[in-house]
Amino acid sequence: MSDGSGIALTTPYLDTDADQLCFSLDQRPRDALAVRELTVSGIEVHLRLLGASHQVFAGPVRETVACLPGATGGLPDTVRAFDGWEYRFGARVRDFTPEEFSDEVAWVRRMSDTHPRALYGIFPGATEAVTALVVDPLAAGLSWRTWHTYPQSRRIVATHTRLEAR
């Protein structure tokens, strides 16, 4: 790993599924398995691994994609204004054959290993159970992408977020 972004997690992988994920912009910090703090485009960013889920805190945004008790499931496309910023979130769930899934997980791991602003975790005994986050600068803000892999169903949830000054 080129920058120490990959974490061999000690927490066992929980058998969750993509359909259990919820989206929120108003969660407090949850217990994290790993955290990486960065400054990107002059904005303080906290990448937080929560197991098969994540939080990204960037400027005015507190994005959470996680299994949230009592919350309605789903990852809706979202556009919102925050104090001079425009926030855009989108997610896609894809199903794969066993070979395609392994290839895609390998790609996520390679990309995260070489990305200078990444954080990802691999669960013990479940090398294809990965949660990965990467953040990139934009001319007027930043963007981040995440991947949540589910080996038992061979599904991957990929999210993409943009936070730009208005």
Salt bridges, closest charged atoms under 4 A:
ASP3 OD2 - ARG36 NH1 3.47
ASP17 OD2 - ARG155 NH1 3.00
ASP19 OD1 - ARG155 NH1 3.17
GLU37 OE2 - HIS46 ND1 3.52
GLU44 OE2 - HIS46 NE2 2.61
GLU63 OE2 - HIS54 NE2 2.82
GLU86 OE2 - ARG88 NE 2.87
ASP95 OD1 - ARG155 NE 2.99
ASP136 OD1 - HIS115 NE2 2.84
ASP136 OD1 - ARG117 NH2 3.09
ASP136 OD2 - ARG145 NH2 3.85
GLU164 OE1 - ARG162 NE 3.24
